[in-house]
Amino acid sequence: MAPLALVTRVAHVTHVTLVTLITLITLVTHVTRLKRRLSLLTLASCLTLGITPAAAQTPDDDAAHSAGASDYALLCAGCHEGALLEAPQRSALALFSPARIVESLESGIMATQGMPLTRAKKRDVAFFLTGKRVDETASQVMTFACDSPLSNGTALDQPPLWNGWGAGINNSRHQFNETLLTPDNVSELSLDWAFAFPEATRSRSQPLVTPQAVFIGSQEGVVYALDSANGCPIWTYDAEAEVRSAVILDLDEQGKPETLLFGDFGANAHAVDAQTGELRWKTSVHEHRLATITGATAVADGILVVPVSSLEIIAASRNEYSCCSFRGAVVGLSIATGEILWTHYTTPPPQPTSKNRLGTQMQGPSGAPVWSGITIDTKRSLVYATTGENYSSPATKTSDAVIAIDLYTGERHWVRQVTTNDAWNGACSTGGFNCPEEKGPDFDFGAAALLIESKSGQDLLVVGQKSGMVYALDPDADGELLWETRAGSGGTMGGIHYGMSSDGDGLFVGVSDLPTKNPYNVGEGQPGIHRLDLASGAIEWRNLLPNVCGETKFLCFQGISAAVSSSPGLVFAGGLDGMLRAFDAESGAILWETNTVQEYGDINGVRGFGGAIEADGPVIAGGSVYITSGYEKWGEQPGNMLLVYSIKK
């Protein structure tokens, strides 16, 4: 059973006897993955007292530490000591559980690096990094009084306030119905309650909020239904792989929550009963062994649309790896059955090309992954997907592009590419042999498209790119370019990284512009928030944010990589520095701010700590602002928090 993280109710918390749950986190745990669906009664029945003391250092420990250090230096240090920006720093790896490191080397994101290692050697690497052995690591769980009636079977019968990635399938990320938060009172926001995810160093699943419940995934692979009033657990579901994407609700004929839908890091789509957390179906959506789902799914007319990306961009950094064979995809499934209705691949099947300097056979074309969220246009029966770079030569016309796909057949209607010849993979950062001859700028799309009706009544399809460019396309003219504006200088982490927001008049653009020495960057960095006129693309104001990082062992920068959100009169954005801010939508002035990089105490026996805000944007719902904090990749500040800010009544 999975330890449930304690929800800290910042006001009016009534603690009961603190107890500890000893849960062996072993490799076997990750194989068997016992059902984690816990009610508070089940949790209480499992509690035991006492903590297992740390094992004394022995000659065997010394040998394992030495062996792990050697293998880490040979296979891992090249990336984790700074060569590959995306890799977590070694100091962040020390916060991982040893079981997670072993799992990553066996079947996760580092599986290709772990191929030369025996299971024992993988455990030695984990021991070297964490100072703990897999079979000696226990999770501590404490509990307190939670009197949520929803855990007793009360029906979740209210529709979502914020559903999916963009508060709707058009991905505007604007909360049109928010009336409780205004520019006049937003300065009164304070921390209401918090939830710390166990066994986590990042929080990357954006919450879905109804008046009754908050649904959210986790790095550990557990999806939680929490009471929206206090964060008490209602049910949990074990997806058996990390859930990075925002979850989405499909409603029944009465408009009540029926099915919770999402993708996992193993490229499986899940349908779960929204009332109970019981699995309805689970479908593998791609044949490639390194396929994954990081972008948010979307639903329309009984169809679940799933974006598919992959880890091959990292595997390509190994000279022995035959790069590359994955091709990006968008998949349509039946919500009722999980049956795959159609698959749209973004590139043709790969063919053998040349051999690299080691003699490894290369393949292409490949890549053009879809790691952003899906946008659905019900008026035109189209799905819009934004793509990433090609992984290998030859570059195609479908990378760094917007692709319009038929919702019902999966057929391609049109493609609008904005950057040509962008073939790139992890080998380009490490000097590896698999870097494509194009060695492109790595200016893929990480942000979903916004389908917005302007004040004049015209529909615009607006996309922001890691290059720092914003484009407005005409959905009625096969994506014809209407305007383009440079908001930032661009970079490996943006530019525009995860998403923008629009109220139909202004377009609110977060710019990261983290200095990465990318030779394709243009001009000075513009890290901060920018408002563009939606009709023309003209920049109406900029707020370039101050650097408040101070001394830290982790990467810290004031840029906005995470998606931006808005409500009437307000814009909310979280920064790579962990700052969460509210801006005046008309002037760009900062009206409220808080630093999420702090300790939140022992939450349910789980140390709660905030960090960088990298991907998921703020969720504005019912007078509260929900944000995840913590992201250990790119050398950033780890964290494991869901934080909820409200105005005290």
C-alpha positions in Angstrom: 0.0 0.0 0.0 1.3 3.5 -0.8 1.9 5.9 2.0 -0.5 8.8 1.7 1.1 12.1 2.1 -0.4 14.2 4.9 -2.3 17.2 3.9 -1.3 20.1 6.1 -4.3 22.3 6.8 -2.5 25.5 7.6 -5.5 26.9 9.5 -7.4 24.9 12.1 -5.4 21.7 11.9 -6.3 19.1 14.6 -3.5 16.7 15.1 -4.0 13.3 16.6 -1.4 10.8 17.8 1.5 10.8 15.4 2.4 7.4 14.2 4.7 6.0 11.6 4.0 3.5 8.8 7.0 1.3 8.0 6.7 0.6 4.3 9.5 -1.3 2.6 10.3 0.4 -0.6 12.1 -2.5 -2.4 12.5 -3.4 -6.0 9.9 -6.0 -5.4 7.5 -3.2 -4.4 7.9 -1.7 -7.8 7.3 -5.1 -9.5 4.3 -6.1 -7.5 2.9 -2.6 -7.0 0.3 -3.5 -4.4 -3.0 -1.7 -4.7 -2.7 1.8 -3.1 -6.3 2.7 -2.9 -6.5 3.7 0.8 -9.3 5.1 2.9 -8.5 6.6 6.2 -9.7 3.5 8.0 -7.4 1.3 5.9 -4.6 3.7 6.6 -5.2 3.6 10.3 -5.3 -0.2 10.4 -1.8 -0.2 8.8 -0.1 2.2 11.2 2.7 0.9 13.4 5.1 2.6 15.8 8.8 2.9 15.6 11.5 3.7 13.0 14.0 1.2 11.7 17.5 2.5 12.7 20.0 3.2 9.9 22.3 0.3 9.2 25.9 0.6 10.4 28.7 1.0 7.8 30.3 -2.3 7.0 33.0 -3.6 4.6 30.3 -4.6 2.3 28.9 -1.1 2.3 32.4 0.3 1.5 32.7 -2.1 -1.4 29.2 -1.3 -2.7 29.9 2.4 -2.4 33.2 2.1 -4.3 31.6 0.0 -7.0 28.6 2.3 -7.4 30.9 5.4 -7.6 32.9 3.7 -10.4 29.8 2.8 -12.4 28.3 6.2 -11.8 31.4 8.0 -13.0 31.5 5.8 -16.1 27.8 5.8 -17.2 26.1 8.7 -15.4 28.3 11.5 -14.4 28.8 12.8 -17.9 25.2 14.1 -17.9 24.5 14.6 -14.2 27.6 16.6 -13.5 26.5 19.3 -15.9 27.0 18.2 -19.6 23.3 17.5 -20.2 21.1 20.4 -19.0 18.0 18.3 -18.7 19.6 15.8 -16.2 19.1 16.4 -12.5 22.2 17.4 -10.5 23.8 14.7 -8.3 22.7 16.7 -5.3 19.1 16.2 -6.4 19.6 12.5 -7.1 20.6 12.1 -3.4 17.0 13.0 -2.5 15.7 10.0 -4.6 14.8 6.7 -2.9 17.3 4.0 -3.9 14.4 2.0 -5.3 13.5 4.8 -7.7 17.1 4.9 -9.0 17.1 1.2 -9.6 13.8 1.3 -11.3 14.9 4.1 -13.5 18.0 2.2 -14.5 16.0 -1.0 -15.2 12.9 0.2 -16.9 12.6 4.0 -16.7 14.2 7.0 -18.2 17.8 5.7 -17.6 17.2 2.2 -18.9 19.6 2.6 -21.8 22.3 3.8 -19.5 21.6 0.9 -17.2 21.9 -1.8 -19.8 25.5 -2.6 -19.1 24.9 -3.1 -15.4 23.7 -6.1 -13.5 20.9 -5.7 -11.0 23.4 -5.8 -8.2 25.5 -3.0 -9.8 22.4 -0.9 -10.3 21.8 -1.2 -6.5 25.4 -0.2 -5.9 24.9 3.0 -7.9 21.7 3.7 -5.9 23.6 3.1 -2.7 26.4 5.4 -3.8 24.0 8.2 -4.6 21.7 8.0 -1.7 23.6 6.3 1.1 20.7 3.9 1.5 20.1 0.3 0.4 17.0 -0.6 -1.5 15.9 -3.2 1.1 16.6 -1.0 4.1 14.5 2.0 3.1 11.2 2.7 4.9 8.7 5.4 4.4 7.3 7.1 7.5 3.6 8.0 7.6 1.8 10.2 10.2 -1.9 11.0 10.2 -4.2 13.5 11.7 -8.0 14.0 11.9 -9.7 14.3 8.6 -13.4 14.5 8.7 -14.1 14.7 5.0 -17.6 13.1 4.3 -16.5 12.4 0.7 -14.3 9.5 1.8 -17.5 7.7 3.0 -19.0 7.4 -0.5 -20.6 10.7 -0.9 -21.2 11.3 -4.6 -18.9 13.6 -6.5 -21.7 15.3 -8.4 -20.4 18.8 -9.2 -18.8 19.6 -12.6 -15.1 20.8 -12.7 -14.1 24.4 -12.1 -10.9 23.8 -14.0 -10.8 20.7 -16.3 -7.7 19.4 -18.0 -4.6 21.4 -19.0 -6.2 24.6 -20.3 -9.5 24.9 -18.4 -11.2 23.6 -21.5 -10.3 21.8 -24.8 -9.4 25.1 -26.5 -6.6 25.6 -23.9 -7.2 29.3 -23.2 -6.0 28.8 -19.6 -8.3 31.6 -18.7 -10.8 31.2 -15.9 -13.7 33.2 -17.2 -16.0 32.4 -14.3 -13.8 33.5 -11.5 -15.5 36.2 -9.4 -14.0 35.8 -5.9 -10.5 36.8 -6.8 -10.0 40.4 -8.0 -7.2 42.8 -8.4 -8.5 44.6 -5.3 -8.3 41.5 -3.0 -5.6 39.2 -4.5 -3.0 40.6 -2.1 -4.9 38.8 0.7 -4.1 35.4 -0.6 -2.4 33.1 1.9 -1.5 29.4 2.2 -4.7 27.4 2.9 -3.5 23.8 2.8 -0.7 21.8 1.3 -0.1 18.2 0.2 3.4 16.6 0.0 3.8 13.7 -2.4 5.7 10.7 -1.0 8.8 9.4 -2.8 8.9 12.5 -5.0 11.5 15.1 -6.0 9.2 16.8 -8.6 5.6 17.8 -8.9 4.6 17.9 -12.5 0.9 16.9 -12.7 -1.4 19.9 -12.9 -4.4 19.5 -10.6 -8.0 19.3 -11.8 -10.4 21.0 -9.5 -14.1 20.6 -8.8 -16.0 22.2 -5.8 -15.7 18.9 -4.0 -12.4 17.3 -5.1 -9.0 17.8 -6.5 -7.6 15.2 -8.8 -3.9 15.0 -9.4 -1.1 12.6 -10.5 2.3 12.1 -9.0 5.9 11.1 -9.7 5.3 7.9 -7.8 2.5 6.9 -10.2 -0.3 7.4 -7.7 -3.3 9.4 -8.8 -5.1 11.1 -5.9 -8.6 12.4 -5.3 -8.4 14.9 -2.5 -11.1 16.9 -0.7 -10.9 20.3 -2.2 -11.8 21.9 1.2 -8.8 20.5 3.2 -6.8 18.0 1.0 -8.0 14.9 2.9 -7.7 11.8 0.7 -10.9 10.4 -0.9 -9.3 7.6 -2.9 -6.1 6.8 -4.7 -5.3 4.8 -7.9 -1.9 3.3 -8.7 -1.0 3.9 -12.4 2.3 2.0 -11.9 4.2 4.7 -13.8 4.7 8.4 -13.3 1.7 10.6 -14.2 3.1 13.8 -15.5 0.2 15.2 -17.5 -2.9 17.0 -16.3 -5.8 14.7 -15.8 -9.2 15.4 -17.4 -12.8 14.5 -16.5 -15.4 13.2 -18.8 -18.9 14.0 -17.6 -22.1 11.9 -17.8 -25.3 13.1 -19.5 -26.3 15.0 -16.3 -22.9 16.9 -16.4 -21.5 15.0 -13.4 -18.0 13.6 -13.1 -17.9 10.1 -14.6 -14.5 9.1 -15.9 -11.0 10.4 -15.1 -8.6 10.1 -18.0 -4.9 10.5 -18.3 -1.6 9.1 -19.7 1.4 7.7 -17.9 5.1 7.7 -18.4 5.0 4.2 -19.8 2.8 5.4 -22.7 -0.5 3.9 -21.3 -3.8 5.7 -21.3 -6.0 5.1 -18.3 -9.7 5.5 -17.6 -10.7 5.5 -14.0 -14.1 5.8 -12.3 -14.1 9.3 -10.9 -16.3 8.3 -8.0 -14.2 5.4 -6.7 -10.8 5.3 -8.4 -11.5 1.9 -9.8 -9.8 1.1 -13.2 -12.2 0.9 -16.2 -9.5 0.3 -18.8 -5.9 0.7 -19.6 -4.4 0.8 -23.1 -0.9 1.0 -24.4 -0.9 3.7 -27.1 2.5 3.2 -28.9 4.7 0.3 -29.9 8.1 1.9 -29.2 9.7 0.8 -26.0 10.8 4.3 -25.1 7.4 5.9 -25.8 5.9 8.1 -23.1 3.1 10.5 -22.4 3.9 13.9 -20.9 1.3 16.1 -22.5 -2.3 16.4 -21.4 -5.0 14.4 -23.1 -8.3 16.0 -24.3 -11.8 14.6 -24.8 -14.6 15.3 -27.3 -17.6 13.4 -28.5 -16.7 10.2 -26.8 -13.1 10.3 -28.0 -9.9 10.6 -25.9 -7.1 12.2 -27.8 -3.6 11.3 -26.5 -0.2 12.9 -27.4 2.8 10.6 -27.5 6.4 11.6 -26.9 9.5 9.5 -26.0 12.7 9.1 -24.0 14.7 8.3 -27.1 16.1 11.8 -27.3 18.1 10.9 -24.1 19.0 7.4 -25.2 20.6 8.9 -28.3 23.4 10.4 -26.2 24.9 6.8 -26.0 27.2 6.2 -29.0 26.1 2.5 -29.1 22.5 3.4 -29.5 21.0 3.0 -32.9 19.4 6.5 -33.3 16.6 6.9 -33.9 13.4 4.9 -34.5 10.6 6.6 -32.5 8.1 8.7 -34.4 5.7 11.1 -32.6 2.1 10.3 -32.6 -1.4 11.4 -31.7 -3.8 8.6 -30.8 -7.6 8.6 -30.7 -9.3 6.1 -28.3 -12.9 5.3 -27.4 -13.6 6.7 -23.9 -16.1 3.8 -23.4 -13.8 0.9 -24.2 -10.2 2.1 -24.5 -10.1 0.8 -28.1 -7.7 2.6 -30.4 -9.8 4.2 -33.1 -6.9 5.8 -35.1 -3.2 6.7 -34.8 -1.6 9.6 -36.6 2.2 9.4 -36.9 4.1 12.7 -37.3 6.9 11.2 -39.4 7.2 8.3 -41.9 8.6 5.0 -40.7 12.4 5.2 -40.1 14.9 3.6 -42.5 18.6 2.7 -42.1 20.7 5.7 -43.1 24.4 6.1 -42.3 26.6 4.7 -39.5 28.1 6.8 -36.8 31.8 7.0 -36.0 31.5 4.0 -33.7 30.0 2.0 -36.5 26.4 2.0 -35.0 23.7 2.0 -37.6 21.7 5.2 -37.7 18.0 5.5 -38.7 15.7 8.2 -39.8 13.5 10.1 -40.1 12.4 10.1 -36.5 11.1 12.2 -33.6 8.7 15.1 -34.0 7.2 14.1 -30.6 4.1 15.5 -29.2 5.0 16.3 -25.6 2.6 19.2 -25.3 -1.1 19.1 -24.6 -3.8 18.5 -27.2 -6.2 21.2 -28.4 -9.6 20.2 -29.9 -11.7 22.3 -32.3 -15.2 20.9 -32.2 -16.4 23.6 -34.7 -14.1 22.2 -37.4 -13.8 18.6 -36.0 -10.1 19.0 -35.8 -7.3 18.2 -33.3 -4.3 20.5 -33.1 -1.0 19.0 -32.0 2.3 21.0 -31.7 5.4 19.0 -32.3 9.1 18.8 -31.3 12.3 18.4 -33.2 13.4 15.5 -35.3 15.8 13.2 -33.4 17.9 12.1 -36.4 18.5 13.1 -40.0 16.8 13.7 -42.3 14.7 16.5 -40.8 11.1 16.5 -41.9 8.4 19.2 -42.6 6.4 18.0 -39.5 8.9 18.9 -36.8 8.5 22.2 -34.9 5.1 22.5 -36.4 1.3 22.7 -35.8 -0.5 19.7 -37.3 -4.3 19.7 -37.8 -5.8 16.2 -37.6 -9.4 15.0 -38.2 -11.0 14.2 -34.8 -12.9 11.2 -36.1 -10.5 9.6 -38.6 -7.0 10.7 -37.6 -6.3 12.0 -41.1 -4.0 15.0 -41.6 -5.7 18.2 -42.8 -2.7 20.6 -42.8 0.7 21.3 -41.4 2.3 24.6 -40.5 6.0 24.3 -39.8 7.7 27.4 -38.2 11.3 26.2 -37.9 13.0 24.0 -40.6 15.9 21.6 -40.2 15.6 21.2 -36.5 17.1 17.7 -35.9 18.6 17.4 -32.5 19.1 15.0 -29.6 20.9 14.6 -26.3 24.2 13.7 -28.1 24.4 17.3 -29.3 24.9 18.5 -25.7 27.5 15.8 -24.8 29.5 15.7 -28.0 28.2 12.2 -28.8 28.4 10.6 -32.1 24.6 10.5 -32.7 24.1 14.3 -33.0 22.4 14.8 -36.4 24.2 16.7 -39.1 21.7 19.5 -38.9 22.4 20.0 -35.2 19.3 22.2 -35.0 18.4 24.8 -32.5 16.2 22.5 -30.3 13.3 24.9 -30.7 10.4 22.5 -30.4 7.0 23.2 -29.1 6.4 22.4 -25.5 3.3 24.5 -25.3 -0.2 23.5 -26.5 -1.9 25.7 -29.1 -4.6 28.1 -27.9 -7.8 28.3 -29.9 -9.2 31.7 -29.1 -12.1 33.8 -30.4 -10.9 37.4 -30.4 -13.1 40.4 -29.4 -13.8 40.9 -33.1 -15.2 37.4 -33.4 -12.3 35.9 -35.4 -10.9 32.6 -34.4 -7.2 32.4 -33.9 -4.9 29.5 -33.3 -2.0 30.9 -31.2 1.2 29.0 -30.5 4.4 29.9 -28.5 7.7 28.3 -29.3 11.0 27.8 -27.4 12.5 30.1 -29.9 10.8 33.0 -28.1 8.4 33.5 -31.0 4.6 33.7 -30.9 2.5 32.9 -33.9 -1.1 33.4 -34.7 -2.6 31.1 -37.4 -5.9 31.1 -39.2 -7.7 27.8 -38.6 -10.0 28.6 -41.5 -7.1 28.9 -44.0 -5.0 25.8 -43.3 -3.0 27.5 -40.6 -2.1 30.6 -42.7 0.1 33.0 -40.7 -1.7 36.0 -39.4 1.0 37.6 -37.3 4.2 36.7 -35.5 6.0 38.5 -32.6 9.2 37.9 -30.8 8.6 37.9 -27.1 11.9 36.4 -25.9 15.4 35.6 -27.2 14.7 31.8 -27.0 16.7 28.9 -25.7 16.7 25.2 -24.8 14.2 25.9 -22.0 12.4 28.7 -23.9 11.5 31.2 -24.9 8.0 30.1 -24.4 8.2 26.7 -22.8 4.9 25.3 -21.5 2.0 27.6 -22.2 0.3 31.0 -22.5 -3.1 32.3 -21.6 -5.7 34.6 -23.2 -9.0 36.3 -22.3 -9.9 37.0 -25.9 -8.4 40.5 -25.8 -4.8 40.1 -24.5 -2.4 37.2 -24.8 -0.3 36.6 -21.7 3.1 35.1 -22.4 5.6 33.8 -19.9 9.2 33.9 -21.1 12.0 31.8 -19.6 15.0 32.9 -21.6 17.3 31.0 -19.2 20.8 31.6 -20.6 21.9 28.3 -22.2 24.5 29.5 -24.7 22.3 28.4 -27.6 23.8 30.0 -30.7 20.4 30.3 -32.3 19.1 32.7 -29.6 18.2 36.2 -30.8 18.9 39.4 -28.8 18.9 40.0 -25.0 16.8 37.7 -22.7 13.4 38.9 -21.7 12.6 36.7 -18.7 9.2 37.6 -17.3 5.5 38.2 -18.3 4.4 39.9 -21.5 1.0 41.0 -22.7 0.4 41.0 -26.5 -2.6 42.3 -28.3 -4.4 39.2 -29.5 -5.6 40.8 -32.7 -2.3 42.2 -33.9 0.5 40.6 -31.9 1.8 44.0 -30.7 3.5 44.0 -27.3 1.3 46.1 -24.9 3.5 45.7 -21.8 6.4 43.7 -20.4 7.3 42.9 -16.8 10.9 41.7 -16.7 11.3 40.0 -13.4 14.1 40.6 -10.8 16.6 37.9 -9.8 15.8 37.1 -6.2 17.6 33.8 -6.1 20.5 34.5 -3.7 23.0 31.7 -3.1 21.8 28.2 -3.9 23.4 24.9 -5.0 20.6 24.4 -7.5 19.9 26.3 -10.7 17.8 29.3 -10.0 16.5 31.9 -12.5 13.7 34.4 -12.6 12.3 33.3 -15.9 8.8 31.9 -16.5 9.0 28.4 -18.0 5.7 27.1 -16.6 2.4 27.8 -18.2 0.6 31.1 -17.4 -3.0 31.3 -16.3 -5.4 34.2 -16.0 -8.8 35.3 -14.7 -10.7 38.6 -15.1 -8.2 41.4 -14.3 -5.4 39.0 -13.1 -2.5 37.0 -14.5 -0.8 34.2 -12.4 2.6 32.8 -13.1 5.2 30.6 -11.3 8.9 31.0 -11.9 11.9 28.8 -12.1 13.0 30.5 -8.9 9.9 29.1 -7.1 8.1 32.5 -6.9 4.4 32.5 -7.5 3.0 35.9 -8.5 -0.2 37.6 -9.4 0.0 40.5 -12.0 -2.5 43.2 -12.9 -3.7 42.1 -16.4 -3.9 45.8 -17.6 -0.6 47.1 -16.4 1.6 44.1 -15.6 2.2 45.3 -12.0 2.9 42.7 -9.4 -0.1 42.6 -7.0 0.9 39.6 -4.8 3.8 37.2 -4.6 5.0 34.3 -2.4 8.1 32.1 -2.4 7.3 28.4 -2.6 10.9 27.4 -2.0 10.6 26.5 1.6 10.2 23.7 4.0 6.6 22.7 4.9 7.3 20.4 7.8 6.9 16.6 8.1 3.7 16.2 6.2 2.3 12.7 7.0 5.8 11.6 7.8 6.8 12.9 4.4 9.2 15.8 4.4 7.4 18.6 2.5 9.6 21.0 0.5 9.0 23.4 -2.4 11.2 24.1 -5.3 11.2 25.3 -8.9 8.0 25.8 -10.8 8.9 24.5 -14.2 6.0 23.1 -16.2 2.4 23.2 -14.7 0.7 26.5 -14.4 -1.5 27.9 -11.7 -5.0 26.6 -11.5 -7.6 29.2 -10.6 -10.8 27.8 -9.2 -13.4 29.0 -6.7 -11.4 31.8 -5.2 -8.3 29.7 -4.7 -5.0 29.3 -6.6 -3.5 25.8 -6.9 0.2 25.3 -7.8 2.7 22.5 -7.8 6.2 23.3 -6.6 9.4 21.3 -7.2 11.3 20.1 -10.3 14.7 18.4 -10.1 15.5 18.3 -13.8 17.8 20.9 -15.4 19.6 21.1 -12.1 16.7 23.0 -10.6 15.4 23.0 -7.0 13.6 19.7 -6.2 10.3 19.7 -4.4 7.2 17.6 -3.8 4.3 20.0 -3.1 0.8 20.8 -4.1 0.0 24.2 -2.6 -3.4 25.9 -2.3 -3.7 29.6 -1.6 -7.0 31.2 -0.6 -8.4 34.4 0.9 -9.3 33.8 4.5 -13.0 34.1 5.2 
